[in-house]
């Protein structure tokens, strides 16, 4: 297990949230446990979940780019983007 693998898994989790998947859709949750690789799978599971949670949190905050898009949509009389 290397740091790049963890970052990749975290990015996949964030992308999954962007695509509308739920936290239960973590691909590392259903893997058959293998004693040799269970620790690596757990680390990847946690990294994916962390990426998903970060993206979910950002989408709940009315600041940053999401807040800006909501304000712009409201000013233009459009429906605000859904998170």
Secondary structure by P-SEA (a helix, b strand, c coil): ccaaaaaaaaaaaaaaaaaccccccccccccccccccaaaaaaaaaaaaaaaaaaaaaaaccccaaaaaaaaaaaaccccccc
